[in-house]
Amino acid sequence: MNPKLLIVAVFVTAAVPVYAQAQKPSTAKVTTADVQKVVTLISGDKAKTQTYCDIGKLNEQIEEADEKKDVKKTEELSQQIDALGKKLGPEYAALIG
């Protein structure tokens, strides 16, 4: 397996639950094929890979802000993640949503 693809896959699987906590419950089921499609799209584009890594870093900052009970910082970081998520395309948005 391609190491870049593996790294992106790990980030996707780690970020989805963190991001999903802030979202409303959804009845749609995410399949492995859906995740693989998004991983392929992101890992095939250097700019999207960097954007995804930036989202991962912001998720870490959200966790730190949550521990400090800094709601304002958490909201600001969430907005930044939303903006970056739009750059990854509709497939990513559908996966996260």
Buried (B, 14 or more C-beta within 10 A) or exposed (E): EEEBBEBBBEBBEEBBEBBBEEEEEEEEEBEEEBBEBBBBBBBEBEEBBEBBBBBBEBBEBBEEBBEEEBEEBBEBBBEBBBEBBEBBBEBBEEBBB
